Amino acid sequence: QPLPVAAPTDFDRAVSLQQQGRHAEAAAVYRAVYARTGAARALGLAGFAEAAAGRWVEAEAALGRALEALDDPWVAEQRPLLTAQHALARSRVGRLVVEGGVAGAEVAVEGRARGTLPLDGPLRLPVGLARLSVRAVGYQTFARRVMVQPDGETRVLVTLAPAGRTLVPEPDDDDDTLGVDRRAPVSPPPAPA
């Protein structure tokens, strides 16, 4: 059974959006066409639009999937450009491995929920500084700025202190951007008698 064909107006509308600098909206139009038709062209064009919007994680995924359509004539014709754009997107994406913590703790990056511990695998994130938080009932929130590296894995060891305990920095611990909690949990001081 043949796949539905995208109306030319869908592509025209997306191109018009891109010409206006509204790349994320254009990507959404292309993705809707892909969802309806399964056309690799729509997925590839969504990847280009995502890249233009600076949404590298989404661009890498869309372009990679488009490149998997080995028998698609549009992909064959555009393969060099798709491959180059995919490589660029891949260079702007890193993987964050979150280890430790307690099972069921909620993981968020930049305030957006990304799963619960233990995670199924590394989180794919744009390269650069990211705000990581891990929360669990009965524990203090773990919050760190993490530098996500390109083409590799950044590992973070999460230490959740039970509620009512504090994490006291070690004397030389003045930087929380490393992504590794180097602070040891300690009990609060006893109440005065």
N, C-alpha and C positions, 0 to 999 in steps of 0.2 A: 504494500500500500504506500503510495507516494506521500512524502511529508508535505504539510501545508506550505505554501510559498508566502514569503513576507511581501506585504504590499509595498510598492516603491515608495509610498508616502512615509512608511516607517523609517526607511533609510534616509529619505529626504529630510524628515523632521530631525533625525539624529545628527545629520551633517549640519543642518541649520543651527542646532544647539551648540555644536562644536565651534562653528564659526563665531558664535556669540561668546565663546569662552566658557560655556556651561557643560563642561566635559563629563562631570558626574551624572548629570541628567541624560546626556547622550548615551553614556554607558548603560543606564537603566533601560533606555529604549532598546538598545542592542540586545541586552540580556532578556528582555521580554520577547523579542523576536526569536532569540535562541530557544527560550522555553517553549514557544509555540511550534517552532519548525525544526529544531535540532541542527540548524545550519551552522557549520563551522565558521563560515564567513562572519555571521553575527557575533559569534564568540570572540573571534579574532579582533573585530572592530571594537567590541566592548573592551578588550584588553588594551588596545591603543588609546581609547578614551580614558580608561582608568589611569593609564600611565600619564596622560596629559593632565589629569586631575591631581597627580602626585599620590595616587592610591596604589602604592607599589605592590602590596600583598595581593590585592585583588587583580592587578595587572598581571603579575607573575602567574597566578592560578589560571586566569582566562587564556592567556597566550600559550601557556604550557598545554592546556587541554585542546586548544585549537591546533597546535602543532601535532597532536596525536592523530588527527584526521588525515591519515596518509593518502587516502584515495580521493580526497576532496580537490577538485580542480582549482578553486580559488586559493586554497592553502598551498597547493603545489606552486602556483604562480607567485604567491606572496611569501614563500618560505624564507628567502634571505632576509626580508624586512621583519617578518614575525620572529625569526631566530635572533636577530640583532636586538629587537625591542625586548624579547624575553630575557636575553642575557643582561641587558641594562636593568630590567626590573629585578632580576635575581640578585644583582649586585647591590641592590638597595633594600634587600630583605635579609633578616637574620633569624635565628632560632633561639628561643629562650626556654631553657630547661629549668623547671621549678621542682626542687627536691626537698624532702623533709616535711615539716609541718605535721598535721594530723589528718587522718582520712576524713573526707567530707568537708574540709575547709574550703571556703569559696575564694577563688582566684580572680582578681580583676586587674586589668591593665588600662591605664588612663580612665579609670572609673567605669569601664565596661566589663561586665562579667565574661569570663573566658572559660569557666569550668570549675570543677572541684577536684581536690587532691584525693588520690593520685591522678594526675592528668594522663590522658591517653597517649600523649607524646608531646614533643616540643611545640611551643606557641610560635607561629610565624608572625613576625612584627617588622615594622619599618626600622631600618638602621637608625641608631641615635639613642638619645635619652628617653626612657620610658618610666612611667610611674607604676610600680607594682604594689598591690596590696593583697594580703591574704587574711581572711577573717574566719573565725570559728567560735561557736557559742562556748563560753567559759574560758576564753583566751583573749589576750590583748591582740589588737590588730598589728600585723607585721606590715610595715610600709617602707619601701626603699625606692630610690631612683636607680635604675639599672641602665648601663650602657650596652645596647644591643649591637653586636659586631656583625659586619657583612660576611656572607659565605661561611658561616660557622655557627657554633653553639656557644651561648653565654649561659653559664650555670649559676643558679642561685640556691643556696641552702637556706631554707626557711626555718627559723626557730620561733615557735609560738610560746610565749610565757603565759602561764595560767593567770587568770584574772586575779588581781590582788597582789601580784608580784610585779616588780619593775625591772626593766633592763637598764643596767648601769654601764655607761660607756667605759671601756678600758682607757687608761690615760692617753694613749696615742690614737684613739679612735675618734677622729674629727671629721671623717668623710663617709657619708652614707651612700655614695654613688657607686661603690664597687659592686654592689649586687650580692654581697655575702655578709650575713649578719655575724659580725665578729664579737658581739657583745654577749656576756654571760648573764643568765637570769639570776637574780638574787632575791631573797626574802626581804620584805619591808622591815625597818627597824622596830624593835619591840616598843610597845606603847609605854609612856612614862608611868611610873608607879604612884 
